[in-house]
Amino acid sequence: MTISEKEKQEIEGIQKSPESTNTHMVFADGKSEITNSLEKTTDSVRAELETLRGLQAMNPTQEREKQIFDLERKRKRSMSFAFLQTRWIGSPEQKIEQKMILEGKDTLEKVKASDILLLKKKWVDLANLLLVPKNDPTGSVSRDSMKEMDSFIVNFGESKNINMVIGAGDILPPTVNHININGIEGERKNTPRPGYYNIKTGRYLPIYNGDAIEILKIGEADQKSGEAEEKWLYERRYEDIIDNNWKALSELPEDKKLEEEVRKEIEEMKKRREKYKNYNPESKSHFLETFGEVVDRETSKYGIPKDLLVNNLFEKENSSFDPFLKNPESSAYGFGQIIKSTWKSISHRIGRRLDRQNPEDQIIATCEYLNYIKNFRNCSWGEAIVYYHTWENFSNQHVRAAMEINTSIVDRMQDPKNPTAHDYVMAAAKYYEVTQYISV
């Protein structure tokens, strides 16, 4: 198996970069950590590609063609990230800042969403890092040369940090007014989150690895786009620092300042929790005795049937009514067992940062999320409870992953060997005892 001349030149270019030896560990064979990682990825991809291309030549299939395309994307992603770490962009000050952001992050999977947004602020072209041309998985992309009818494939890989979090609006220039994402037309807006929204439903359009993006219209940039993006970056960076045990994510002065802000807010949250520090989970009646006023206020606010919330959601999710209950297999927590990413999205919609460890905020978050789902899916409250469990965008592609961690739901499925989203939803409806409210 031989390395291609193009790959050899690119890897050597990275290895010889004067930047690479200054900030990254060098192995005994003289290769930098970046070069070593890149060569391993390139060798692995090349071996798989040779096998697949041989099989494709003998018996062509669309599935195998897609596998080849995805492997080429993987190689391009690894190469683009290596170049980003060794060939910095902009002024000397900006280059130093870019290095600080990526310090200790040798793969894209280790990069946080706010790192990506901060790199953009420091003049890094995210398009070449996170997109490939639709018909050329190894081709380069540039924000500056994009034009109408250009088509791209999202190249996030399996990074859980950026899939669904980084959006098309973060990558494309603000002059791109309309796009197609997997055939759905989206219009650029700045609220509540800068990005693209379905022109028919008004819903935000997230993007995932492998999604197709086509530019439909380029025009004038909204003057408020910069302000909205700055606010979005601030919120994501703030949350990532909280997730990092309240520690700054880099040595950048702005991160150090943000760390101070986070610590102050955490202390305020701790003070508000004191009200419930002696609460001991005992029973449903004790829960209602302690939090009945909050439950009444929040259910009345949205028109949620109180019995459904308490008996069909809280009691099923957390029979002990323990606000400090953690799910050992996920980030689900509290009365409503809301996962961390969903909790963040709820805080964004409410317009203030909710405290996951505050039982009162847990009730507020659960009611807001139920109301959001009901409006999002235009469904009943019973159906909203089911989609609360499955995720509001639940579809066939998510079924098997959901089945792996929810045996209590699987036991109620009609045919778990051939699962569909509909079967799973109906099984969840049985579990939550809301089948009389289900119309799907």
Secondary structure, DSSP 8 states (H G I E B T S, - for coil): ----HHHHHHHHHHHT-TTHHHHS-B-TTS-BHHHHHHHHHHHHHHHHHHHHHHHHHHS--HHHHHHHHHHHHHHHHHHHHHHHHHS--SSHHHHHHHHHHHTT--SGGG--HHHHHHHHHTT--HHHHHEEETT-TT----GGG--TT-EEEE--TT-TTTTTTS-HHHHS-TTEEEEEETTEEEEEE-SSSSEEEETTT--B----TT-EEEEEEE----TTHHHHHHHHHHHHHHHHHHHTTT--SSS-HHHHHHHHHHHHHHHHHHHHHGGGTT-----HHHHHHHHHHHHHHHHHHHT--HHIIIIIIIHHH-TT--TT-B-TTSS-BTTTTB-HHHHHHHHHHHTS---TT-HHHHHHHHHHHHHHHHHHHT--HHHHHHHHHH-TT--GGGHHHHHHH-HHHHTT-S-TTS--HHHHHHHHHHHTT-GGG---
